[in-house]
Amino acid sequence: MKDITSILGKVDMENITKICRDSVSELVYNQLLDKIIKGDWVPGDKIPSEHQLASLFGISRVSVRVALKKMITLGLLEAKVGEGTYVKEFTPGAYLRELVPIIMQPKNQIEILEFRKALESEVIRLAVERTSDEEIQKLEGTYLQMCLASEKSDLEEYFYLDIQFHKCLFDMSKNSMFISIFDNLRDLLFVHYQLTVKESWEVDGIPKAIEDDEHFNIVQGLKNRDAALALKAYLAMINAKLAMFSKKNNQL
């Protein structure tokens, strides 16, 4: 019997890759995902059973099961005992909630803050150019509520208002991509804001005086249409939080 290399001769084998068993379940996953993306399957629809899908694809039930488990883990499908598997309303936040215990490590807080720094700097610049006086009044109202919460040492109310403050900034940018990013990361950011406020209050104390709060200067920068003032205040705030978490990470 001839050796395989002698049969192939000089045929180029560099672009040939071994087919893995896992690739079968990945192909199933991609096809099922495509059904959801295209709207063939909508939230609430019951999909074919594992046995039916295996028959339709002409593969083993094991490969189908792996694909279905992946989709359930990602929140795309929901398995109901005794009923079957249904398409679920997918929200990135639901998936991110599963990652919160991992993401909340100090080193990961630094990465989130670096991400925020790059993103929100541009958001603030756009907000100065595009926002309305009414929106600035709304932002200022949220800030004044934050002041009241800090006076009462109400941590929970403060960080809830803090995330509302930053949500307002994103809305004021009038950029649908930035707004969508914030909305999709809302669940993750909520826990992040909670942690950063808690750490700040423990390290620096509860902010009481207006001049010590950079949120005030951000509002003033927007009111005066002064991007330099608003950005200077924001960067001072975010850099202080970065330094705080860097120090904590080095102590671990």
ChimeraX commands (.cxc) that place a marker at each C-alpha (Angstrom):
marker #1 position 0.00,0.00,0.00 radius 0.5
marker #1 position 1.44,3.37,-1.01 radius 0.5
marker #1 position 2.32,5.94,1.61 radius 0.5
marker #1 position -0.04,8.94,1.69 radius 0.5
marker #1 position 2.82,11.34,0.96 radius 0.5
marker #1 position 3.79,9.43,-2.19 radius 0.5
marker #1 position 0.18,9.52,-3.39 radius 0.5
marker #1 position -0.11,13.30,-2.83 radius 0.5
marker #1 position 3.30,13.96,-4.27 radius 0.5
marker #1 position 4.00,17.67,-4.48 radius 0.5
marker #1 position 0.51,18.77,-3.54 radius 0.5
marker #1 position 0.65,21.72,-1.11 radius 0.5
marker #1 position -0.56,20.49,2.30 radius 0.5
marker #1 position 0.07,23.69,4.27 radius 0.5
marker #1 position -3.53,24.90,4.04 radius 0.5
marker #1 position -5.03,21.62,5.22 radius 0.5
marker #1 position -6.21,21.66,8.84 radius 0.5
marker #1 position -7.41,18.77,10.92 radius 0.5
marker #1 position -11.18,18.66,11.44 radius 0.5
marker #1 position -12.04,18.61,15.13 radius 0.5
marker #1 position -15.10,17.02,16.57 radius 0.5
marker #1 position -15.84,20.28,18.36 radius 0.5
marker #1 position -16.22,22.03,15.00 radius 0.5
marker #1 position -19.42,20.07,14.34 radius 0.5
marker #1 position -21.15,21.52,17.39 radius 0.5
marker #1 position -19.80,24.96,16.44 radius 0.5
marker #1 position -21.37,24.65,12.99 radius 0.5
marker #1 position -24.67,23.69,14.63 radius 0.5
marker #1 position -24.37,26.66,16.99 radius 0.5
marker #1 position -23.73,29.06,14.08 radius 0.5
marker #1 position -26.76,27.80,12.15 radius 0.5
marker #1 position -29.05,28.04,15.16 radius 0.5
marker #1 position -27.72,31.52,15.96 radius 0.5
marker #1 position -28.38,32.55,12.37 radius 0.5
marker #1 position -32.03,31.52,12.76 radius 0.5
marker #1 position -32.35,33.90,15.72 radius 0.5
marker #1 position -30.44,36.77,14.08 radius 0.5
marker #1 position -32.57,36.57,10.93 radius 0.5
marker #1 position -35.76,36.51,12.98 radius 0.5
marker #1 position -36.83,33.04,11.85 radius 0.5
marker #1 position -36.98,32.23,15.55 radius 0.5
marker #1 position -38.18,35.00,17.86 radius 0.5
marker #1 position -38.31,35.21,21.67 radius 0.5
marker #1 position -40.92,32.79,22.98 radius 0.5
marker #1 position -40.66,30.36,20.06 radius 0.5
marker #1 position -40.17,26.70,20.91 radius 0.5
marker #1 position -37.34,25.21,18.86 radius 0.5
marker #1 position -37.12,21.60,17.60 radius 0.5
marker #1 position -36.09,19.01,20.16 radius 0.5
marker #1 position -32.53,17.75,20.49 radius 0.5
marker #1 position -33.57,14.53,18.72 radius 0.5
marker #1 position -35.26,16.43,15.88 radius 0.5
marker #1 position -32.27,18.74,15.40 radius 0.5
marker #1 position -29.87,15.79,15.30 radius 0.5
marker #1 position -32.03,14.22,12.60 radius 0.5
marker #1 position -32.27,17.46,10.62 radius 0.5
marker #1 position -28.52,18.04,10.75 radius 0.5
marker #1 position -27.68,14.38,10.20 radius 0.5
marker #1 position -25.34,14.32,13.20 radius 0.5
marker #1 position -25.18,12.84,16.70 radius 0.5
marker #1 position -27.29,14.24,19.52 radius 0.5
marker #1 position -24.07,14.88,21.46 radius 0.5
marker #1 position -22.98,17.62,19.03 radius 0.5
marker #1 position -26.45,19.19,19.14 radius 0.5
marker #1 position -26.45,19.06,22.93 radius 0.5
marker #1 position -23.11,20.93,23.12 radius 0.5
marker #1 position -24.42,23.68,20.81 radius 0.5
marker #1 position -27.65,24.02,22.78 radius 0.5
marker #1 position -25.81,24.23,26.11 radius 0.5
marker #1 position -23.64,27.02,24.75 radius 0.5
marker #1 position -26.71,28.97,23.62 radius 0.5
marker #1 position -28.41,28.46,26.98 radius 0.5
marker #1 position -25.28,29.65,28.82 radius 0.5
marker #1 position -25.17,32.80,26.69 radius 0.5
marker #1 position -28.83,33.50,27.43 radius 0.5
marker #1 position -30.01,32.91,23.87 radius 0.5
marker #1 position -32.16,29.88,24.73 radius 0.5
marker #1 position -34.02,28.73,27.81 radius 0.5
marker #1 position -34.68,25.08,28.68 radius 0.5
marker #1 position -37.96,24.47,30.50 radius 0.5
marker #1 position -38.24,21.12,32.26 radius 0.5
marker #1 position -40.91,18.95,30.69 radius 0.5
marker #1 position -41.71,21.55,28.03 radius 0.5
marker #1 position -38.72,21.95,25.73 radius 0.5
marker #1 position -36.29,24.68,24.70 radius 0.5
marker #1 position -37.40,28.22,23.88 radius 0.5
marker #1 position -35.81,31.29,22.34 radius 0.5
marker #1 position -35.06,33.81,25.05 radius 0.5
marker #1 position -35.01,37.60,24.91 radius 0.5
marker #1 position -31.27,38.21,24.82 radius 0.5
marker #1 position -29.65,41.09,26.67 radius 0.5
marker #1 position -25.86,41.45,26.95 radius 0.5
marker #1 position -26.38,42.56,30.53 radius 0.5
marker #1 position -27.77,39.17,31.49 radius 0.5
marker #1 position -24.59,37.52,30.23 radius 0.5
marker #1 position -22.35,40.10,31.88 radius 0.5
marker #1 position -24.01,39.51,35.26 radius 0.5
marker #1 position -22.53,36.00,35.19 radius 0.5
marker #1 position -19.07,37.54,34.83 radius 0.5
marker #1 position -19.40,40.09,37.63 radius 0.5
marker #1 position -17.52,38.06,40.32 radius 0.5
marker #1 position -14.53,37.78,37.95 radius 0.5
marker #1 position -14.67,41.32,36.57 radius 0.5
marker #1 position -14.84,42.93,40.01 radius 0.5
marker #1 position -11.22,42.10,40.88 radius 0.5
marker #1 position -9.07,45.26,41.44 radius 0.5
marker #1 position -6.93,44.62,38.34 radius 0.5
marker #1 position -10.10,44.39,36.24 radius 0.5
marker #1 position -11.42,47.60,37.77 radius 0.5
marker #1 position -8.33,49.31,36.40 radius 0.5
marker #1 position -9.13,48.06,32.90 radius 0.5
marker #1 position -12.75,49.19,33.19 radius 0.5
marker #1 position -11.58,52.64,34.33 radius 0.5
marker #1 position -9.12,52.84,31.43 radius 0.5
marker #1 position -11.94,51.92,29.07 radius 0.5
marker #1 position -14.21,54.54,30.65 radius 0.5
marker #1 position -11.47,57.16,30.43 radius 0.5
marker #1 position -11.09,56.73,26.69 radius 0.5
marker #1 position -14.82,56.49,26.04 radius 0.5
marker #1 position -16.20,59.17,28.36 radius 0.5
marker #1 position -13.60,61.75,27.40 radius 0.5
marker #1 position -15.03,61.78,23.88 radius 0.5
marker #1 position -18.59,61.58,25.22 radius 0.5
marker #1 position -18.02,64.74,27.27 radius 0.5
marker #1 position -16.44,66.56,24.34 radius 0.5
marker #1 position -19.45,65.76,22.16 radius 0.5
marker #1 position -21.88,66.63,24.96 radius 0.5
marker #1 position -20.40,70.12,25.26 radius 0.5
marker #1 position -21.03,70.65,21.54 radius 0.5
marker #1 position -24.44,69.00,21.19 radius 0.5
marker #1 position -26.42,69.06,24.42 radius 0.5
marker #1 position -29.36,71.35,25.14 radius 0.5
marker #1 position -29.83,73.69,28.08 radius 0.5
marker #1 position -32.72,71.50,29.30 radius 0.5
marker #1 position -30.46,68.43,29.40 radius 0.5
marker #1 position -27.81,70.36,31.33 radius 0.5
marker #1 position -30.49,71.33,33.87 radius 0.5
marker #1 position -31.42,67.65,34.20 radius 0.5
marker #1 position -27.76,66.73,34.75 radius 0.5
marker #1 position -27.40,69.47,37.35 radius 0.5
marker #1 position -30.55,68.23,39.09 radius 0.5
marker #1 position -29.06,64.74,39.30 radius 0.5
marker #1 position -25.87,66.19,40.71 radius 0.5
marker #1 position -27.77,68.13,43.40 radius 0.5
marker #1 position -29.51,64.90,44.39 radius 0.5
marker #1 position -26.07,63.30,44.68 radius 0.5
marker #1 position -25.08,66.08,47.06 radius 0.5
marker #1 position -28.12,65.37,49.23 radius 0.5
marker #1 position -27.31,61.65,49.25 radius 0.5
marker #1 position -23.73,62.33,50.35 radius 0.5
marker #1 position -24.95,64.64,53.12 radius 0.5
marker #1 position -27.09,61.76,54.39 radius 0.5
marker #1 position -24.17,59.32,53.89 radius 0.5
marker #1 position -26.55,57.28,51.76 radius 0.5
marker #1 position -24.11,55.18,49.75 radius 0.5
marker #1 position -26.75,53.19,47.86 radius 0.5
marker #1 position -28.65,56.29,46.73 radius 0.5
marker #1 position -25.41,58.05,45.80 radius 0.5
marker #1 position -24.04,55.37,43.48 radius 0.5
marker #1 position -27.48,54.93,41.88 radius 0.5
marker #1 position -27.50,58.67,41.12 radius 0.5
marker #1 position -23.84,58.52,40.05 radius 0.5
marker #1 position -24.62,56.05,37.29 radius 0.5
marker #1 position -27.60,58.21,36.28 radius 0.5
marker #1 position -25.24,61.18,36.06 radius 0.5
marker #1 position -22.95,59.36,33.64 radius 0.5
marker #1 position -25.91,57.98,31.71 radius 0.5
marker #1 position -27.01,61.58,31.15 radius 0.5
marker #1 position -23.58,62.43,29.75 radius 0.5
marker #1 position -23.83,59.59,27.23 radius 0.5
marker #1 position -27.32,60.71,26.19 radius 0.5
marker #1 position -26.07,64.27,25.81 radius 0.5
marker #1 position -23.42,63.13,23.33 radius 0.5
marker #1 position -26.22,62.42,20.81 radius 0.5
marker #1 position -24.16,59.50,19.50 radius 0.5
marker #1 position -26.23,56.33,19.20 radius 0.5
marker #1 position -23.17,54.06,19.34 radius 0.5
marker #1 position -21.96,55.51,22.64 radius 0.5
marker #1 position -25.47,55.39,24.10 radius 0.5
marker #1 position -25.86,51.76,23.01 radius 0.5
marker #1 position -22.53,50.78,24.57 radius 0.5
marker #1 position -23.58,52.29,27.89 radius 0.5
marker #1 position -26.99,50.61,27.81 radius 0.5
marker #1 position -25.53,47.21,26.94 radius 0.5
marker #1 position -22.92,47.44,29.70 radius 0.5
marker #1 position -25.34,48.89,32.24 radius 0.5
marker #1 position -25.47,45.84,34.53 radius 0.5
marker #1 position -21.69,45.58,34.64 radius 0.5
marker #1 position -21.26,49.33,35.13 radius 0.5
marker #1 position -23.82,49.40,37.94 radius 0.5
marker #1 position -21.68,47.06,40.02 radius 0.5
marker #1 position -18.55,48.93,38.95 radius 0.5
marker #1 position -19.94,52.32,40.04 radius 0.5
marker #1 position -21.08,50.78,43.32 radius 0.5
marker #1 position -17.60,49.45,44.01 radius 0.5
marker #1 position -15.75,52.62,42.99 radius 0.5
marker #1 position -18.00,54.84,45.11 radius 0.5
marker #1 position -17.65,52.52,48.10 radius 0.5
marker #1 position -13.86,52.45,47.76 radius 0.5
marker #1 position -13.67,56.23,47.28 radius 0.5
marker #1 position -15.78,56.90,50.35 radius 0.5
marker #1 position -13.63,54.54,52.42 radius 0.5
marker #1 position -10.32,55.99,51.18 radius 0.5
marker #1 position -11.11,59.71,50.77 radius 0.5
marker #1 position -14.16,60.08,52.96 radius 0.5
marker #1 position -17.68,61.09,52.00 radius 0.5
marker #1 position -17.66,64.16,49.71 radius 0.5
marker #1 position -19.32,67.06,51.53 radius 0.5
marker #1 position -17.98,70.27,50.01 radius 0.5
marker #1 position -18.96,71.11,46.45 radius 0.5
marker #1 position -15.44,72.27,45.56 radius 0.5
marker #1 position -14.12,68.78,46.39 radius 0.5
marker #1 position -16.46,67.10,43.91 radius 0.5
marker #1 position -15.37,67.00,40.28 radius 0.5
marker #1 position -18.96,66.26,39.21 radius 0.5
marker #1 position -19.67,69.91,40.00 radius 0.5
marker #1 position -16.93,71.09,37.64 radius 0.5
marker #1 position -18.15,68.77,34.89 radius 0.5
marker #1 position -21.58,70.39,35.16 radius 0.5
marker #1 position -20.00,73.86,35.14 radius 0.5
marker #1 position -17.97,72.99,32.04 radius 0.5
marker #1 position -21.13,71.92,30.24 radius 0.5
marker #1 position -23.07,75.00,31.37 radius 0.5
marker #1 position -20.30,77.26,30.10 radius 0.5
marker #1 position -19.75,75.15,26.96 radius 0.5
marker #1 position -16.17,74.83,28.15 radius 0.5
marker #1 position -14.87,71.43,27.03 radius 0.5
marker #1 position -11.45,72.03,28.61 radius 0.5
marker #1 position -12.97,72.60,32.07 radius 0.5
marker #1 position -15.33,69.62,31.84 radius 0.5
marker #1 position -12.57,67.29,30.59 radius 0.5
marker #1 position -10.07,68.50,33.18 radius 0.5
marker #1 position -12.58,67.74,35.94 radius 0.5
marker #1 position -13.47,64.34,34.51 radius 0.5
marker #1 position -9.84,63.29,34.04 radius 0.5
marker #1 position -8.98,64.38,37.59 radius 0.5
marker #1 position -11.81,62.19,38.88 radius 0.5
marker #1 position -11.02,59.11,36.78 radius 0.5
marker #1 position -7.25,59.37,37.36 radius 0.5
marker #1 position -7.83,59.48,41.12 radius 0.5
marker #1 position -9.85,56.26,40.91 radius 0.5
marker #1 position -7.16,54.64,38.75 radius 0.5
marker #1 position -4.51,55.54,41.32 radius 0.5
marker #1 position -6.70,54.18,44.12 radius 0.5
marker #1 position -7.22,50.80,42.45 radius 0.5
marker #1 position -3.59,50.58,41.29 radius 0.5
marker #1 position -2.47,50.99,44.88 radius 0.5
marker #1 position -4.96,48.39,46.07 radius 0.5
marker #1 position -3.88,45.96,43.34 radius 0.5
marker #1 position -0.20,46.35,44.34 radius 0.5
marker #1 position -1.09,45.50,47.94 radius 0.5
marker #1 position -2.59,42.13,46.96 radius 0.5
marker link #1:1,2 radius 0.2
marker link #1:2,3 radius 0.2
marker link #1:3,4 radius 0.2
marker link #1:4,5 radius 0.2
marker link #1:5,6 radius 0.2
marker link #1:6,7 radius 0.2
marker link #1:7,8 radius 0.2
marker link #1:8,9 radius 0.2
marker link #1:9,10 radius 0.2
marker link #1:10,11 radius 0.2
marker link #1:11,12 radius 0.2
marker link #1:12,13 radius 0.2
marker link #1:13,14 radius 0.2
marker link #1:14,15 radius 0.2
marker link #1:15,16 radius 0.2
marker link #1:16,17 radius 0.2
marker link #1:17,18 radius 0.2
marker link #1:18,19 radius 0.2
marker link #1:19,20 radius 0.2
marker link #1:20,21 radius 0.2
marker link #1:21,22 radius 0.2
marker link #1:22,23 radius 0.2
marker link #1:23,24 radius 0.2
marker link #1:24,25 radius 0.2
marker link #1:25,26 radius 0.2
marker link #1:26,27 radius 0.2
marker link #1:27,28 radius 0.2
marker link #1:28,29 radius 0.2
marker link #1:29,30 radius 0.2
marker link #1:30,31 radius 0.2
marker link #1:31,32 radius 0.2
marker link #1:32,33 radius 0.2
marker link #1:33,34 radius 0.2
marker link #1:34,35 radius 0.2
marker link #1:35,36 radius 0.2
marker link #1:36,37 radius 0.2
marker link #1:37,38 radius 0.2
marker link #1:38,39 radius 0.2
marker link #1:39,40 radius 0.2
marker link #1:40,41 radius 0.2
marker link #1:41,42 radius 0.2
marker link #1:42,43 radius 0.2
marker link #1:43,44 radius 0.2
marker link #1:44,45 radius 0.2
marker link #1:45,46 radius 0.2
marker link #1:46,47 radius 0.2
marker link #1:47,48 radius 0.2
marker link #1:48,49 radius 0.2
marker link #1:49,50 radius 0.2
marker link #1:50,51 radius 0.2
marker link #1:51,52 radius 0.2
marker link #1:52,53 radius 0.2
marker link #1:53,54 radius 0.2
marker link #1:54,55 radius 0.2
marker link #1:55,56 radius 0.2
marker link #1:56,57 radius 0.2
marker link #1:57,58 radius 0.2
marker link #1:58,59 radius 0.2
marker link #1:59,60 radius 0.2
marker link #1:60,61 radius 0.2
marker link #1:61,62 radius 0.2
marker link #1:62,63 radius 0.2
marker link #1:63,64 radius 0.2
marker link #1:64,65 radius 0.2
marker link #1:65,66 radius 0.2
marker link #1:66,67 radius 0.2
marker link #1:67,68 radius 0.2
marker link #1:68,69 radius 0.2
marker link #1:69,70 radius 0.2
marker link #1:70,71 radius 0.2
marker link #1:71,72 radius 0.2
marker link #1:72,73 radius 0.2
marker link #1:73,74 radius 0.2
marker link #1:74,75 radius 0.2
marker link #1:75,76 radius 0.2
marker link #1:76,77 radius 0.2
marker link #1:77,78 radius 0.2
marker link #1:78,79 radius 0.2
marker link #1:79,80 radius 0.2
marker link #1:80,81 radius 0.2
marker link #1:81,82 radius 0.2
marker link #1:82,83 radius 0.2
marker link #1:83,84 radius 0.2
marker link #1:84,85 radius 0.2
marker link #1:85,86 radius 0.2
marker link #1:86,87 radius 0.2
marker link #1:87,88 radius 0.2
marker link #1:88,89 radius 0.2
marker link #1:89,90 radius 0.2
marker link #1:90,91 radius 0.2
marker link #1:91,92 radius 0.2
marker link #1:92,93 radius 0.2
marker link #1:93,94 radius 0.2
marker link #1:94,95 radius 0.2
marker link #1:95,96 radius 0.2
marker link #1:96,97 radius 0.2
marker link #1:97,98 radius 0.2
marker link #1:98,99 radius 0.2
marker link #1:99,100 radius 0.2
marker link #1:100,101 radius 0.2
marker link #1:101,102 radius 0.2
marker link #1:102,103 radius 0.2
marker link #1:103,104 radius 0.2
marker link #1:104,105 radius 0.2
marker link #1:105,106 radius 0.2
marker link #1:106,107 radius 0.2
marker link #1:107,108 radius 0.2
marker link #1:108,109 radius 0.2
marker link #1:109,110 radius 0.2
marker link #1:110,111 radius 0.2
marker link #1:111,112 radius 0.2
marker link #1:112,113 radius 0.2
marker link #1:113,114 radius 0.2
marker link #1:114,115 radius 0.2
marker link #1:115,116 radius 0.2
marker link #1:116,117 radius 0.2
marker link #1:117,118 radius 0.2
marker link #1:118,119 radius 0.2
marker link #1:119,120 radius 0.2
marker link #1:120,121 radius 0.2
marker link #1:121,122 radius 0.2
marker link #1:122,123 radius 0.2
marker link #1:123,124 radius 0.2
marker link #1:124,125 radius 0.2
marker link #1:125,126 radius 0.2
marker link #1:126,127 radius 0.2
marker link #1:127,128 radius 0.2
marker link #1:128,129 radius 0.2
marker link #1:129,130 radius 0.2
marker link #1:130,131 radius 0.2
marker link #1:131,132 radius 0.2
marker link #1:132,133 radius 0.2
marker link #1:133,134 radius 0.2
marker link #1:134,135 radius 0.2
marker link #1:135,136 radius 0.2
marker link #1:136,137 radius 0.2
marker link #1:137,138 radius 0.2
marker link #1:138,139 radius 0.2
marker link #1:139,140 radius 0.2
marker link #1:140,141 radius 0.2
marker link #1:141,142 radius 0.2
marker link #1:142,143 radius 0.2
marker link #1:143,144 radius 0.2
marker link #1:144,145 radius 0.2
marker link #1:145,146 radius 0.2
marker link #1:146,147 radius 0.2
marker link #1:147,148 radius 0.2
marker link #1:148,149 radius 0.2
marker link #1:149,150 radius 0.2
marker link #1:150,151 radius 0.2
marker link #1:151,152 radius 0.2
marker link #1:152,153 radius 0.2
marker link #1:153,154 radius 0.2
marker link #1:154,155 radius 0.2
marker link #1:155,156 radius 0.2
marker link #1:156,157 radius 0.2
marker link #1:157,158 radius 0.2
marker link #1:158,159 radius 0.2
marker link #1:159,160 radius 0.2
marker link #1:160,161 radius 0.2
marker link #1:161,162 radius 0.2
marker link #1:162,163 radius 0.2
marker link #1:163,164 radius 0.2
marker link #1:164,165 radius 0.2
marker link #1:165,166 radius 0.2
marker link #1:166,167 radius 0.2
marker link #1:167,168 radius 0.2
marker link #1:168,169 radius 0.2
marker link #1:169,170 radius 0.2
marker link #1:170,171 radius 0.2
marker link #1:171,172 radius 0.2
marker link #1:172,173 radius 0.2
marker link #1:173,174 radius 0.2
marker link #1:174,175 radius 0.2
marker link #1:175,176 radius 0.2
marker link #1:176,177 radius 0.2
marker link #1:177,178 radius 0.2
marker link #1:178,179 radius 0.2
marker link #1:179,180 radius 0.2
marker link #1:180,181 radius 0.2
marker link #1:181,182 radius 0.2
marker link #1:182,183 radius 0.2
marker link #1:183,184 radius 0.2
marker link #1:184,185 radius 0.2
marker link #1:185,186 radius 0.2
marker link #1:186,187 radius 0.2
marker link #1:187,188 radius 0.2
marker link #1:188,189 radius 0.2
marker link #1:189,190 radius 0.2
marker link #1:190,191 radius 0.2
marker link #1:191,192 radius 0.2
marker link #1:192,193 radius 0.2
marker link #1:193,194 radius 0.2
marker link #1:194,195 radius 0.2
marker link #1:195,196 radius 0.2
marker link #1:196,197 radius 0.2
marker link #1:197,198 radius 0.2
marker link #1:198,199 radius 0.2
marker link #1:199,200 radius 0.2
marker link #1:200,201 radius 0.2
marker link #1:201,202 radius 0.2
marker link #1:202,203 radius 0.2
marker link #1:203,204 radius 0.2
marker link #1:204,205 radius 0.2
marker link #1:205,206 radius 0.2
marker link #1:206,207 radius 0.2
marker link #1:207,208 radius 0.2
marker link #1:208,209 radius 0.2
marker link #1:209,210 radius 0.2
marker link #1:210,211 radius 0.2
marker link #1:211,212 radius 0.2
marker link #1:212,213 radius 0.2
marker link #1:213,214 radius 0.2
marker link #1:214,215 radius 0.2
marker link #1:215,216 radius 0.2
marker link #1:216,217 radius 0.2
marker link #1:217,218 radius 0.2
marker link #1:218,219 radius 0.2
marker link #1:219,220 radius 0.2
marker link #1:220,221 radius 0.2
marker link #1:221,222 radius 0.2
marker link #1:222,223 radius 0.2
marker link #1:223,224 radius 0.2
marker link #1:224,225 radius 0.2
marker link #1:225,226 radius 0.2
marker link #1:226,227 radius 0.2
marker link #1:227,228 radius 0.2
marker link #1:228,229 radius 0.2
marker link #1:229,230 radius 0.2
marker link #1:230,231 radius 0.2
marker link #1:231,232 radius 0.2
marker link #1:232,233 radius 0.2
marker link #1:233,234 radius 0.2
marker link #1:234,235 radius 0.2
marker link #1:235,236 radius 0.2
marker link #1:236,237 radius 0.2
marker link #1:237,238 radius 0.2
marker link #1:238,239 radius 0.2
marker link #1:239,240 radius 0.2
marker link #1:240,241 radius 0.2
marker link #1:241,242 radius 0.2
marker link #1:242,243 radius 0.2
marker link #1:243,244 radius 0.2
marker link #1:244,245 radius 0.2
marker link #1:245,246 radius 0.2
marker link #1:246,247 radius 0.2
marker link #1:247,248 radius 0.2
marker link #1:248,249 radius 0.2
marker link #1:249,250 radius 0.2
marker link #1:250,251 radius 0.2
marker link #1:251,252 radius 0.2
view
